[in-house]
Amino acid sequence: MKYNGLNECQTTPLWGKRASARRVMAKNSLFCVAVHLLNPLGHVLSAVLKKFLSDNRPVQLVLTGPGVLVLMLLTGCTSLTSLMFYPRQDFPVGTLEAVLHPSKPDAPWAVICHPHPLFAGTMDNKVVTTIAKACNEVGLNALRFNFRGVGASAGQYDNAVGEVDDTLAVIKWLQTAHSAKQFVLAGFSFGSYVAAAASRETDADVSHLLLVAPPVHHFPFVEINAAAGTCQCSDGDADEVVPFEEVDHWVNTQYPPMDYTVFTGCGHFFHGYLPALKDWLKQQLL
């Protein structure tokens, strides 16, 4: 899930096969010291492989058994089952760090957008990973990624403008690399605005737009409902970041009406409410 040393890679963790990515990291922890010492070799291997990339399709290396350990030691990756190398022109700012949670090749893809980059928002946020798990459990493929300037993604924060471009680029990449035909766009907090804006700008088939705690007081959430086949919104009535009354008012002004669920006593970060959130998400997607 995380990597060190390979500039142009993204990893598909075992979590998508009902194993925990964190457990994979723990199992491989004995190799971490050796891996970090050999990190420079990862940069060399990356440079060599990039010379062979002439189009926008990624080269996928599926590794099993000893092959995983060997490439771990060579590249500095501490947990992976496959590596995907892709050229920089795929994305506006260069490399975007992402985690894929595959389910079925022909299933729709959920693209999940994380909270505000300037307030420690990343693709590893617990609400974001809960959305990914819910999507997987109903048979969807899922992808969560770091916006520009977050984690190993190139670039810098761009006031929700470049982040929308990143999301649109991820959708196009999935269409090219995975022949994705239908999408679910989802986001938490800041990410819900990015997902909503991307749903208006993309020409992809978006069947669902899932907005969790949308910051309607900070960003122009206007005329977004008609952009997706079905729009669902959820928030807690004890949200300490986004004024609940403003979300409630905004939802009630939308036409056509959107599905809206309020979690009683729930704060912005869904502490203690993640199982309930996951159940709600699965109900919306079934």
N, C-alpha and C positions, 0 to 999 in steps of 0.2 A: 504494500500500500504506500509506504514511503520509500524514497530511494535516495541514494547518495552517489554522486560521481557520474551519473549518466544524464547529460543535459536534455536529450531528446527522447525521453521515455515516459511511458505511463504504465502502471502495473494493474493487473487484474487480480485482486486478492482472492484467497480461498473462501472468504466470507460469502461470496455468491453461491458457493456450494455447501451452504449450511455450516461452514466453519468460521470461527471468529478470526478476523485479521489481527486483532490484538494477541490472540493465542498463537498465531503464526509467528508474530514478532517475538513472542516469548520463547518459542521453540528454537528460533534461530539466534537467540541472544548470545550463545556460546561462540558464534562466529563473528560477532560484531567487531572485536578488536582487530582480527585479521582483515576483515572487510575494510575498515577505515584506513589501515595501513596501505591497502592496495587500491584505494580510490583513484589515484592518478591514472591507473590502467583503464578505468572506466571512461575517462575523458578521451583517451587515445582510441578506444574501441568505438566510442560515439562518433568521433571524427571520421574514422574509417568507414563506418556504416553509412554516414550521411552522404558520402560520395556515390553511393549506389542508389540513392533516392532521387528519381527523376520526375515523379508525378505526385499527385496528391493522395494516393492510396498508401496506407501504412504498411510496413513490412512486419508481419507478426511471427514471432518465434515462440512456439509452444514447447515448453520444457517440462520434463518429468524426471523424477529420480535423481541420479547423479548430475544430470545436466543442470538442474536448478542450483545445486551447490557450487558447481564449477563457475557458472556465470555470476552467482552471488559473489564469489571470491574475486572474480575478474573485474566486476563493475562496481561493487560497493552496495548492491541492493541487498537489503536484509529480509525482505519477504516478497516473493513473487511467484506466480505460476506462468506468466507470460509477459513479454515486453513488446511494446508497440513503438516503433520508431517512425517519426513523421517529419516532413520538411517544414521549415518555419513559415512558408507562405500560406499554410493552412489557416493561420490565425492572425488577426490584425497586428498584434504586438509581438508575435513570435510564439514561444512555447506557452501552452496553458497546461497546468497540472490537473489531472483528472483521475477519477477512479470509476471503473465500470463494474456494474453488478449485472452480469448477463443472466437471462432466464431462458427464453426461447428465441431462436434466430428470427422467426417471422412475427414476433410479438411487438407491440408498440414500444417506443422508448420514452421514458420519463427523464426530462432534463431538470435538475434541481439546483436552484440558485440560493446561495448562502447569505447570511446577514452582513451588515455594514463592515467593509474592510477596515475602516478607521477605528472601529470599536471591537477589534479582535474577532471579527466574523471570518470563518473559514468553512471549507467543505466538510470539515470534521465536527462541526457544530452538532450537538446531540439531536436537535430538531431536524436538521438536514439528514442525518443518518437514519433517523426514525422514518422520515418520508421515503428514503431509499428502501428500507426494509419492508415497509408497507407495500410499495410498488412491486418488489420482488415476490412477496407472499401472495399477490393476486395474479402473478404470471407475467408482469411487465419487466422488460429490461430497464435498467436505471443507470444514469450517469450523473455524478456530482463532480463539480470542478471548482477550482480556485480562480476567482476573477484576476485580472491583471494586477500585478504588484503584490499578490498574496501567495505565501508559501513559495513554491518553485516556479510560479507563473511569472512571465516577463512583464515589463511595463510598470505603470503606476496608477494609482486611483484616479478615476476620471469622472467623478460627480454623476454617476449613474448613466452617463452617455456611452463611454467606452465599454462599460460592463454589459450594456444591451448589445453592443456590437460583438462582444465576446460570446454571448449567448447565441446570437444568430449564427456566428461562425461554428459553434459547437453543433448546432442543428444541421448545418450544411455538411460538416465533417461526418456526422452520423449517416446522413443520406448517401454520402460517397463511400465511406469505409464500411458501413454495415447495411447498406441498402434500406435504411429506415424509411418507412412510408407514413407512419402515424405517430403523433407525439402527445405526451402529457407534459405541460409546463407547470412547474411548482416552485414556490419560493417562500422563504421565511423572513419576515420583517423587511429589511431593505431588499432582499432577494425577491420578495413578492412583487415589488414594484418593477424590478428588472424583468421578471417573468411576464408580468402583465404587458409591459411595453414591448417586449419581444414578440408576444402573441399578436400584437397589432401590426408588426412590421414584417413578420415572416410570411412566406407564401406556402409554408408547410401545412399539412393537415393536423390541426391541434384539436384533439377531442375533448380535453379537459384542461382547465386552468385552476390550479389549487393555490389559494392565497392564505397564508397563515400569519396572523397578526400584522396585517398590512399597515404601514406608516402613512396613512392618508393625510396626516397633518403636515408632512414634510415633502411629499412628492405628489405630482399632478395625476392622481388616479381618476382619469376622466374617460368615459366612453370605452371602457375596456371589456365590458361583459359581452358585447356582440362580437368581439374578436375571436372568441373560442366557442366551441360547440356547447360546452357546459362550464359554468364558472361557479366554484364553491369557495366560500370564505369561512374562516374560523378565527376566534379570538377568545381571550379570557376576560371576564368582567372585572378582574382585579389587575389588569395590565398596568404596570408601573412605568412603561416606556411610551407606549402608544395610547393616547386617551381613548378609552373604550367608547365614550359618548360620541366621539367623532367617527369612529369606525361604524358604530351603530347607525348614525345619521347617514353616512355615505352609502352603506348597504341599502338602506331604505329609500334612497333616491335613485337607485339603479333600475333601468328598464331594458329588457325584461328582468323581472326579479331573479336574484341569484339565491342559491342555497346558502343559508347562513346558520352556523352553529356557534353557540356561546357556551364556553366551559365555566360553570359557576365556581368562583373562588380561585380561578387560575390566573397566574401572572404571565408576564410576557415570555418568559423562558420555559414555561410549561414544566416547572419543577413539580414532580409528583403526578404529572398528568400525561406523560409520554405514552403509557399504554392506552389511555383513552383517546389520545390524538391518533395513534396508529389504528385503532379500531375505527375511528371516524373516517380516516383516509381510505381504509379498505372498503368501507361501505360506499363511499363515493365512487370508487373505481370498479366495483363489481358490476 
